Amino acid sequence: MSQSKREQVVSHLRYIRQELREMHQGVMDDGLLPESGEVRGVMAQMEALLELLEGKSGRKAAAKEASS
């Protein structure tokens, strides 16, 4: 994995981890579930990370396997 790609992956993971920590803190402190938009945002970041790691063709193959 190239250095720039590695840096992008690390950046995505840090962002996702921070978002999940904030959601978890809200659940623990207030007993409230995160809003659906927040969850969708984190899922979109995870999808972007997966595309970065696998590339477009790898993503399509994974989606096809999951639907089988």
N, CA, C and O of each residue as an XYZ file, in Angstrom:
272
protein
N       0.858     -1.172      0.000
C       0.000      0.000      0.000
C       0.901      1.231      0.000
O       1.837      1.328      0.793
N       0.608      2.164     -0.897
C       1.438      3.362     -0.983
C       1.260      4.234      0.263
O       0.262      4.131      0.977
N       2.230      5.072      0.498
C       2.211      5.923      1.699
C       1.006      6.870      1.700
O       0.367      7.050      2.737
N       0.690      7.477      0.548
C      -0.442      8.411      0.512
C      -1.762      7.680      0.741
O      -2.656      8.207      1.403
N      -1.887      6.477      0.202
C      -3.105      5.694      0.418
C      -3.212      5.308      1.890
O      -4.297      5.338      2.471
N      -2.088      4.948      2.481
C      -2.065      4.609      3.905
C      -2.505      5.804      4.742
O      -3.270      5.648      5.693
N      -2.031      6.988      4.396
C      -2.416      8.195      5.126
C      -3.901      8.479      4.984
O      -4.545      8.915      5.938
N      -4.450      8.237      3.799
C      -5.887      8.428      3.595
C      -6.687      7.450      4.442
O      -7.692      7.830      5.043
N      -6.254      6.200      4.497
C      -6.938      5.189      5.297
C      -6.899      5.565      6.775
O      -7.914      5.480      7.466
N      -5.740      5.975      7.253
C      -5.603      6.373      8.650
C      -6.514      7.554      8.955
O      -7.153      7.588     10.007
N      -6.579      8.511      8.057
C      -7.434      9.676      8.248
C      -8.906      9.274      8.316
O      -9.636      9.738      9.192
N      -9.341      8.418      7.402
C     -10.725      7.932      7.418
C     -11.035      7.197      8.716
O     -12.079      7.414      9.331
N     -10.122      6.332      9.123
C     -10.353      5.556     10.344
C     -10.431      6.444     11.585
O     -11.258      6.207     12.466
N      -9.582      7.455     11.657
C      -9.628      8.376     12.794
C     -10.961      9.110     12.854
O     -11.549      9.262     13.925
N     -11.434      9.565     11.692
C     -12.706     10.266     11.635
C     -13.851      9.344     12.067
O     -14.692      9.727     12.880
N     -13.872      8.139     11.521
C     -14.927      7.188     11.863
C     -14.890      6.854     13.346
O     -15.932      6.802     14.000
N     -13.709      6.629     13.873
C     -13.583      6.302     15.296
C     -14.092      7.435     16.166
O     -14.773      7.189     17.162
N     -13.773      8.679     15.805
C     -14.242      9.831     16.583
C     -15.766      9.936     16.532
O     -16.411     10.172     17.554
N     -16.331      9.762     15.353
C     -17.788      9.827     15.217
C     -18.457      8.736     16.054
O     -19.457      8.994     16.724
N     -17.917      7.533     16.018
C     -18.493      6.437     16.801
C     -18.344      6.675     18.303
O     -19.239      6.340     19.079
N     -17.226      7.248     18.707
C     -17.047      7.571     20.126
C     -18.093      8.579     20.593
O     -18.653      8.447     21.681
N     -18.353      9.597     19.750
C     -19.357     10.598     20.110
C     -20.744      9.977     20.206
O     -21.512     10.304     21.111
N     -21.066      9.084     19.277
C     -22.358      8.399     19.327
C     -22.463      7.547     20.590
O     -23.489      7.559     21.269
N     -21.414      6.820     20.896
C     -21.396      5.967     22.082
C     -21.555      6.796     23.352
O     -22.297      6.419     24.259
N     -20.861      7.918     23.410
C     -20.951      8.794     24.577
C     -22.376      9.292     24.765
O     -22.866      9.362     25.892
N     -23.044      9.638     23.670
C     -24.428     10.084     23.745
C     -25.349      9.005     24.269
O     -26.263      9.282     25.046
N     -25.110      7.772     23.844
C     -25.917      6.651     24.324
C     -25.665      6.426     25.810
O     -26.606      6.235     26.580
N     -24.415      6.449     26.206
C     -24.078      6.172     27.603
C     -24.525      7.291     28.539
O     -25.043      7.018     29.622
N     -24.334      8.538     28.139
C     -24.669      9.668     29.013
C     -26.160      9.952     29.058
O     -26.732     10.141     30.131
N     -26.787      9.983     27.887
C     -28.170     10.426     27.799
C     -29.158      9.297     27.538
O     -30.365      9.486     27.685
N     -28.668      8.143     27.158
C     -29.548      7.039     26.823
C     -30.277      7.249     25.507
O     -31.293      6.605     25.247
N     -29.761      8.149     24.673
C     -30.402      8.456     23.394
C     -29.640      7.813     22.254
O     -28.410      7.829     22.216
N     -30.389      7.250     21.331
C     -29.757      6.696     20.140
C     -29.395      7.831     19.189
O     -30.066      8.863     19.171
N     -28.342      7.649     18.401
C     -27.971      8.701     17.440
C     -29.047      8.856     16.378
O     -29.815      7.931     16.112
N     -29.091     10.029     15.780
C     -30.046     10.271     14.701
C     -29.639      9.453     13.482
O     -28.465      9.143     13.284
N     -30.626      9.115     12.678
C     -30.358      8.268     11.517
C     -29.362      8.922     10.557
O     -28.568      8.227      9.923
N     -29.398     10.239     10.445
C     -28.452     10.933      9.570
C     -27.017     10.774     10.032
O     -26.104     10.672      9.212
N     -26.813     10.752     11.341
C     -25.464     10.548     11.866
C     -24.955      9.156     11.513
O     -23.806      8.986     11.103
N     -25.819      8.173     11.676
C     -25.432      6.796     11.364
C     -25.155      6.656      9.877
O     -24.181      6.015      9.481
N     -26.007      7.252      9.052
C     -25.790      7.195      7.603
C     -24.474      7.853      7.217
O     -23.783      7.378      6.316
N     -24.124      8.935      7.888
C     -22.864      9.615      7.599
C     -21.660      8.746      7.888
O     -20.716      8.697      7.099
N     -21.690      8.057      9.022
C     -20.574      7.166      9.369
C     -20.533      5.990      8.404
O     -19.457      5.561      7.987
N     -21.694      5.473      8.051
C     -21.714      4.362      7.094
C     -21.168      4.802      5.739
O     -20.486      4.025      5.071
N     -21.456      6.035      5.324
C     -20.920      6.550      4.067
C     -19.402      6.654      4.134
O     -18.714      6.364      3.155
N     -18.883      7.066      5.278
C     -17.430      7.130      5.446
C     -16.819      5.737      5.379
O     -15.742      5.556      4.811
N     -17.503      4.750      5.960
C     -17.001      3.381      5.908
C     -17.034      2.850      4.475
O     -16.122      2.138      4.057
N     -18.077      3.193      3.724
C     -18.153      2.794      2.316
C     -17.007      3.428      1.524
O     -16.380      2.766      0.697
N     -16.736      4.711      1.779
C     -15.642      5.393      1.086
C     -14.307      4.736      1.407
O     -13.457      4.588      0.528
N     -14.123      4.348      2.642
C     -12.893      3.670      3.041
C     -12.778      2.326      2.348
O     -11.701      1.958      1.878
N     -13.873      1.593      2.282
C     -13.858      0.299      1.615
C     -13.524      0.457      0.139
O     -12.750     -0.330     -0.406
N     -14.098      1.464     -0.515
C     -13.789      1.710     -1.924
C     -12.317      2.078     -2.108
O     -11.681      1.660     -3.076
N     -11.790      2.855     -1.184
C     -10.388      3.242     -1.261
C      -9.485      2.017     -1.149
O      -8.485      1.904     -1.858
N      -9.845      1.112     -0.257
C      -9.020     -0.074     -0.043
C      -9.146     -1.099     -1.161
O      -8.153     -1.696     -1.579
N     -10.377     -1.304     -1.648
C     -10.602     -2.358     -2.630
C     -10.612     -1.859     -4.062
O     -10.378     -2.634     -4.989
N     -10.876     -0.593     -4.253
C     -11.050     -0.083     -5.608
C     -12.469     -0.350     -6.060
O     -13.204     -1.103     -5.422
N     -12.849      0.269     -7.159
C     -14.225      0.156     -7.651
C     -14.589     -1.281     -8.007
O     -15.686     -1.730     -7.674
N     -13.705     -2.010     -8.672
C     -14.035     -3.370     -9.105
C     -14.166     -4.311     -7.915
O     -15.028     -5.189     -7.910
N     -13.329     -4.136     -6.922
C     -13.416     -4.959     -5.735
C     -14.690     -4.722     -4.960
O     -15.245     -5.650     -4.372
N     -15.154     -3.499     -4.954
C     -16.390     -3.114     -4.271
C     -17.590     -3.770     -4.927
O     -18.478     -4.278     -4.242
N     -17.621     -3.762     -6.262
C     -18.738     -4.373     -6.982
C     -18.763     -5.875     -6.736
O     -19.839     -6.448     -6.566
N     -17.607     -6.524     -6.714
C     -17.540     -7.962     -6.461
C     -18.022     -8.282     -5.052
O     -18.723     -9.274     -4.852
N     -17.662     -7.465     -4.082
C     -18.089     -7.684     -2.706
C     -19.600     -7.522     -2.579
O     -20.246     -8.298     -1.875
N     -20.166     -6.532     -3.247
C     -21.607     -6.310     -3.207
C     -22.348     -7.475     -3.858
O     -23.404     -7.890     -3.379
N     -21.797     -7.995     -4.940
C     -22.426     -9.111     -5.629
C     -22.405    -10.354     -4.749
O     -23.393    -11.087     -4.700
N     -21.295    -10.606     -4.051
C     -21.202    -11.744     -3.147
C     -22.173    -11.617     -1.986
O     -22.771    -12.606     -1.563
N     -22.332    -10.418     -1.472
C     -23.215    -10.190     -0.327
C     -24.675    -10.411     -0.700
O     -25.466    -10.851      0.133
N     -25.037    -10.112     -1.938
C     -26.429    -10.275     -2.359
C     -26.767    -11.724     -2.702
O     -27.941    -12.066     -2.840
N     -25.762    -12.571     -2.840
C     -26.003    -13.978     -3.197
C     -26.497    -14.775     -2.027
O     -26.748    -15.973     -2.158
